[in-house]
Amino acid sequence: MAERSTAAVDVADNSGDDPLTAKADGTTADGAETLDATDTSSRGTDGGGEPGDETSLTTPELHSGHKLARRYRLEECVTRLDGFSSWRAVDEKLRRAVGVHVLSADHPRGRSVLAAARSSALLGDPRFVQVLDAVEDDDLVYVVHEWLPDATELTALLASGPLEPYDCYQLVSQVSQAMAAAHREGLAHLRLTPGAVLRTSTGQYRIRGLAVNAALRGITVDQPQRTDTEAIGALLYAALTQRWPYENDAHGLSGLPKDVGLIAPDQVRAGVHRGLSDLAMRALVNDGATASRQDPPCTTPDELAKAVAAMPRIRPPEPTFPAVPDFQRTTYQQGYGRGQQHQSVTAVQPAPPLPAPLETRTGRALKWTVSALLIAALGLGSWQIADRLLDQSGGDDPGTTQPSPGASSDGKAVRPLNPLKIEDAQVFDPSGRDPIRPEKVGNTVDGDRGTAWVTPEYHGYPNFGNLTDRRDGSGVIVDLGSEQEVSAVRAHLYRSGQTLQLRAAGPGATDPGSLSDFPQELTALKQAGDSLDVRLEKPVRTRYVLLHITELPTDGSPGRFRGGVSEIEVLG
């Protein structure tokens, strides 16, 4: 898909420290980032004209308690800048916190913000903070997005020092893969700053502001992939060194010394991982840097993701445990001996020697009894082993042979399993009205575990939010094209902890859609890990195999649930 030259939108908020969460003077709530048009964190141009033109834009006059669409109650204003405001709000219908960007309907960027938000929402990638709603209502335009109270901005993480090599590796790996997926769908970010990257409590990095941040600021560029790649390189550089890789200070980080140019991270701080240092320079070569090795520069997120994958994997640090202090007896634990003067309870006394075990008459009797039992058991075991060897050899009968390798215990050869061709896959929708993201179900049979069919995030209940048309769950139906002998099923899941079951359609079934169309239970309904590997005791003849999901695991915070399937393989 051709690249778009404009970014689309900023989506979720974390705890009010949004990169767009700025005061009227251009700083964020914590003063960490400026949003002036000359901010060096953005390599784009401001489509709204000269900076002086921005002051003529009127921000809608709203207040805490105001409701949008009789549903979204505004709680706290976290941004009021450039004719728009951003709020922490409550979705009273679903009883959850959300973030809202609000503009006047006549704002010159209103249409582009709406278009960017709707494009970002269609992506549906869980690595991005999701757009939940984008509406033009009366005289207002507003965008509703996720709010992640359990996530921490990269800005806050870097305030306490550089990240560990493993965390830097995860950062550049996850962010580059996510942006590569976004650019394949024609979406760019163009405002990928430390404030736009969040780390959840589970260690997953999520990106907010895909397309929306740039649309709110009117930013456009000629080479969006190159801009986002350089931004990822700047994030990695900052994570390795706690310095911003340009001369100007930004995002709460000090810039590089004046007139020295861009120097490699391992020359800025001792102990920096050499491979990650080179990777940052390959991404930042777009801005005139020189890679420390002769590897080609990375000019797209996809090239950067492949370069990360080619590196030796960096393992997480080994956990450290505090040493357990030696146990010391006190006089209180030992008791006082005859003629011994009382001492402090906390005084450490040497422990008296323990008597040798089994020195009493009863102990000696027990020792002889145990020895006799052991001798009897050894004699009986030796006799049984010899008897069994004689039975297996069959005496002098030449017709008895041992089973050959590759044969089962009953003499039948074990047939190797081969993957069966999958004709099609579709979303299992018992309600028959609204299948979940049917456009993504092909990812479950494309042979690539990096792609997946992922459900939306449900709130309150793991059984798909306890919604009326979702109470019977969902899942994936695999069509083999014709009836086949199925001996095993392997599945790689998007997340561990999903409650699911494998079932097969009956003979002669065509276009099955309800649970009753799959009467053959291949497994019991149970909670699974991140993969499923089932080999059937007896092959089942069927054309359709159903991976039925009834409950979803948490999505990193209480009361939020999401699941999905990465890959399904059927063997016969």
N, C-alpha and C positions, 0 to 999 in steps of 0.2 A: 504494500500500500504506500502511496506517495506520502512524503512527509508534509505535515502542515506547518506553515510558517508562524502561526499564532499558538500560544498556549491556551489551555482551557481553564482550569480553576483551582482554587484552594478549597480543600474539602474538610477535613475534620480538625477539631480543636482538641487540645490536651487538657490543660489546666489554666487556660487564659494566656499562656505565653506563646501565642501564635506569631509567626514571622510577620504577619500583617496586623498583629495586635499592637498598635502604636498610639501614642499620645499625640496631641495636636502639634507638639514640637518635633515629631518625626522619630521619637524613640519608642521602644517597646515599654511594657509595664515595668520591666526591670532595667530599662536603659541599655539593653545589650545590643540592639540593632537599629539602624536608621533605615528609613524607607524613602529617603530622598532620591530623586531621579538620578543623582550622581553616584549612588551606592555602587561600589566596585564589585559587590557580590553578584550583580546582574550584568551580563554582557549584551543585553538587548537594548533596544531603543524604546523610549516612552512614546506610545502612540497617541497620548493625550496632548501633545504639543509641548510648549515650553513650561518649565516648572511654575512660572508665574501664572499660567493659565489655570492651574489646578485650584487656586484659591477661589475661583469664581463658582466652583461646583458646590451645590447646596446639599448637605447631608440631611436625610429625613429626620424630622423631629419626633423621636419615639421615647418612651420612658419604660422603666421597670413595671411589669404587670401588664403591658400591652400584649394583646393576642393577635397572632396572624392566622387567618383561616379558622378562627375560633378553636385553635388546636395548639399552636406553638406559643407558649407564654414566655415573654422575654424576662430574664432575670438580672443580668449584669452586662453592661456595655464594656467590651474589652478593646474596641477600636472605634475611632471616629476620625476619618481621614479621607481626603480626596473624593468627597461626595458619597462615601459609603460608610456604614458602621457594621461592626461585628459584635455578636451577642452570645453569651451563654444563655440557653433557653431550656424549657422543659416541654417535651411532647406529652401533653396531658392524655392523649388517646392511648399511647403505649407506655406511659409512665416511665420515661427514660430521659436522660439529659441529652441535649443536642446542641450543635452550634449553628448560628444563622448569620449570613451576610445579607444586608439590606441596602438597596439602592432606590433612588427615585426612578419612576418609570421613564422619565425623560432624560435620564443620565446618558451621556453619549456612549458609554460602554455597556449599557444595560443589555442590549441584544447579544453582544459577544459573550457576556458573562453567562447568560442563559444557555447559549449554544455550547459554551465550554463545559458548563455543569452537566448538561444532558449527555454530551459525548463522554465525559468522565464516568458518569453513572453507568453507561452501557458497557464499560470495560469489565466491571464486576470482579476485578482482581483483588483478593484479600490482602495483598501486600500494600495496597493503597487505602487510605482512609476514604470511606465510601460516601458519595453524594446520595442523600436520601430523598430529596425533593428539590425541584427548581420551578418556581411559579412566578407568573406575572399577574398580579391581582390589583385591580383598580389603579391606584397611582404609585404602587410599589413593585419592585422586583426583588425577590429574596431566594436564597439558596440555603437549604438545610443539609447539614452533614453530621457525621458521627462525632461524638465527644468521647475521648479516651482518658478517663481519669486515672487509670493504672499505668499509663505510659509516661516516659520521661524524654524530654527533648535532648538532642545531641548537644545543644548549647549548654544545658545544665550538666550533662555528663563531663564535658570538657572543662567546666569551671573548676573541677577538682583535680585536673591533671590529664596527661595523655592516656589513651586507652591501651590495654594490654594487646600484644600482637594477635591473639586469638579473636578478641573483640573487633580489632581493625579488619581482620580477614573476613569475619562475618559481615561487617558493615559494607565493605566494597563488594563482596560477593552478592549479598541480598539486594542491595540497591541497584547494582548494575544489571542484574537479571530482571528486576522489576521494571526498570526503565527501558530495557531492550524489548520487553513484552509490550509496554505502552507504545513505543515507537512503531512496533509492527502494526498497531492499530491506528497509527497516524496521530497519536497524542504526544505532546511535549510538555515539559514542566516549565523551564526557563527561569525559575526562581528557586532552585534546589540549594537551599542554604542549611546551616545547622539547625535552624529553627523549624525547618520543614521535615526533618527526619526524627522519628520517635522510636524508642526502644521499649517494648512491652516487658512485663514482669517475667515472661517466658523466654526472653532473649530474641524475639522476632523484631526486626526493624520494619516500620511502616512509614510510608511517605504520604504527607498531606499536601494539598494544594496543587494536585496534578491539573494543569491547564487553568484552573480558576485563579490562582495567585497572579499569574501573568495577565489574565483577562481583566482582573480588577485594576491592575496597574497599567493596562494598555501596552504591554511589552510585546514586541514582535522581533524576530531575527531572521536572517537569511538561511542560516544553517542550524536548525534546532537540535539535531543529533550531536553536532560538535559542541554546542553550548552546554547541553546536559552532561556530556562526557567530561568536559573540563570541570564542571561543577562537582561531579563525583570525585574527580582527582583532587579538587580542593578540599572536599570533605575528608578524604583519606589522609591528605597531607596534615590537616588540622588534628585528626585523631592520633596521628603518629607523633606530632611535635608540640601540640597545643599552641601553634602559631598559624596565622592566616597567610597563605602563600603569595601575598601581594604587599606592596609597601604600606598601604593604608590599613589602619586598625578596623576591624569589623567583627560583629557578632560576639562581642566581649573578648576577642582574641587580639593579641598584638600582631602587627604586621612585621614583615621582614625589614632588615636594615635598609636604609636608603642607598640607592645607586650600586647595589651589589647584584641585582638581578635575582632570578629564581635559582636557589641552590637546593640540592637534594636533601630530603629529610634526614638521612643518616649523617649529614654534615652539620645539621642544625642541633641535633640532640644525640648524645651517645647512647648506644644500645638499641637503636632502631633496627627493626628487621630489614635486611638488605633487599629481599625479594619484594616486600611491600613498598619500600622506598623507591625502587626502580619502577614499580607499577604506577605509583603516584606521578612520577615524572613522565611516564609514557602517556598518561591521560592529560597532563598539564602541558605537554609539548605544543598543544594548539595555541598557547599564549606565548610562545617563544622560548620555552624551556628546552634544555638539551638532555636527552635520556642518558643515564650513566652507563648504559650498555648499548650495544648496537641493534637492539630490538626495534622494530618499527613502532611509530606512535599509534595510540588507540584513538580513533576519531569518531567512533560510534559506541553507544552502550553495549551493543552486541559484541563488538571486538574486545571491549574491556572485560565483559563477562567471560569470553573464551580465554582471555589471557589469565584471568583469575583461576579458571578451571585447570589450566595447564600448569599452574604452580604446584609444588608439593604441599599437600594439605597440612595446615597448622592445627595441631591438636590443642584442646583446652588444657589449661594448667591442672596439675594433679591437686586434689583437695588436701589441705593440711589440717591436721588434728592436734589439739594441745596435748602435751605429754601428761600422762596420768601420774600424779605423785605417788611415791611409795607408801604403802600402808604401814602405819606405826601404832603399836599398841600403847595404851596409857595405863596408869595404875588402876584407873576405874574399871578398865576392861579385864585386867589381870586379877584383880582382887588383892588383898593384903595377906602376906604370909605371917606365920606365928613369930612373934618377937620383932616384927618389922614396924618401924615407926611410920606413922601416916605422913604422906607427902602430898604435894599438890596434884590434883586430878589431871592436870595437863602435862605433868612431867613425863618424859619419854623413858620407859624402862625396857631393858632387854627381855625378850620373850623366853620363858623357861623351855628347856628341851622337851619335845614331845616323846612319849614312850613309843618304842618300836611296835609296829602293828603286829597283831596276832601273836602276842607273847603269852596270853592267858591259856588255860586248859581248853576253854571253849574255842579259842582261836586256832589252836593246833588241831583240834578235831575237825573244825571246818576246813582247814587247809588240806587235810588228808582226804576228806570227802570230795572236795572239788577236784583234787588230782585224780581220784578214782573215776569220777564221772568223765573227765577229759580223756582218759585212756580208753574208756568204753566207747565214747563217741568217735574217737579216731579209728578204732578197730571196726566199728559198724560202718563208718563212711568208706573205709578202704574196701570192705567186702562189697558194698553197693557199687562202687566204681568199677571194680573188677568184673562184677556180674554184668553190668551194663556194657562194658567193652566186649565181653564174650558174646552178648546178644547181638551187638552191632556187627561183629565180624562174621556171625552166622556159622561158626564152626568151620567145617570143611566144605560147606555148600558153595560151589562156584557160581551159582546164579544170583547171589546177593551182592549188590554193589552200592557204593556211596553215591549220593546225588551229586551231579556234576555242577560246577559253578554256573550261575545264571539260571538255575532251576529252582522252583519252589519246593517246599517240604513234601508236597504230594506228587512230585515228579514232573509237574507242568512247567514249561519255560516261562519266565517272567518277561512279558512283552514290554519293550521300552515305550514310554509315552512321548507323543508328538503333539505339538500345538495344532489345534484345529483352526481352519480359516473362519474368521468372523465376518459375516456379511454386513451386519449393521448393528447399531446400538440405539436405544431410545430411553427416555426418562420414564420410570414407573410412576404413574399418576393414578392412584385408585379412584380419585374423585372424577377423573375424566374431564376436568374443566381447565386446569391451569398447571401444566407441567413446569417443573423448576428448571429454568435456564436450558431449554432443549438445544439451543445453539452451541452449547459447550459439551454435550454428552459425547461427541465424537472424540474428545480428548482421552476418553477412557479406553479406547481401542486403537490408538494411533501409534503404539509402540514406544512412546516417549513418556517416561515417568515424570518429566519436568512439567508436563501439562496436566490439567485435572478438570473434572466437573466438580464445582464447589457450590454448596448451597448458600443462600443469603444468611445473614445473621438473624437468629430468632431470639426473642427475649422472654424471660420469665419461666419457660418450661422447656425441657430437653426434647420433648416429643413435637418438634417443629412448632414451638410456641403455643401448643394446644389449640391451634387454629382449626376451625370446623372442617375445612377441606384438606387438612394435613394430618389429622389424628391417626390415619392408617399408615403414615410414613411416606417414604419415597424410595428411590434407588435407581438401579440401572438394569435394563433388560438387554441381554446379548442374544442376537439372532445369528445362528450358524448357517442359515440358508436352506438347510434340509436336516432331516433327523440324522443324528450322529450318535455313536457310542461315546459317552462322556465318562472319563475315568478320574479326572482331577480338575480342580479350579484353583487358580492363583490370582490374588488381587493385592494391589498396593493401594493403601488408603491415604487420603489427604491428611488425616489426623487420627491418632490413636484414641481409644475410648468410645468408639461408636458401637451401638448395640445393633446387631444385624443378623441375617440368616440367608443361607443359600437355598434356593428352591429351583425346581425344574418343571417345565410344562409337561402335560400329559401327551401321549401319542396322538398324532393327528391334529394337535392344536394349531390354530392360525390366528395371528394378531391377538395374543392374549393381553388383557388389560387389567384384570382384577386379580386379587390374591387367590381366589378360588380356581383360577386358570392355571395355577402352579401347585398341584397337589403333592408333588414329590419333594419331600424335605431332605435336602442333602446334608444339612447341618442343623443343630439346635439353635434357637435364638439366644445369642450370648454377646457379651461385650468383647470386642476384638482389639488387638494392638494396631500397629501401623501397617501390618500386612496380614494376609490370610492365605494359607497353603493347605488345601484339603484334597486328600486322595481317598476315593471311594473304595469300600471293600468290594463292591460289585458295580460294574459299569451301568450307567443309566442311559437309556435311549431317549433322546429329546432333541428338539430344535431350538428351544428357548431356555436360557438360564437367567434367573433373577437374583440379583444381589439386593436384598430388601433391607433398608435401613429404617429402624423405628425410633431410635433416640440418638441425639447428637451430643458430642462432648463440649465442654466449655471453650469459649473463644478467648481465653486469656484473662477473663474477669468474671466474677459471679453474676449469674443471671443472663449471660449471653452465650449462645450456642451456635456452632457452625460445624459442618462436616463435608464429606465429599469423597470422590474416588479418583485416583490417579491413573490406574491401569488395571485391566482385567485380561486374563489369559485362560483359555479353556483347552484342556488336553484330552486326547483320546488314544 
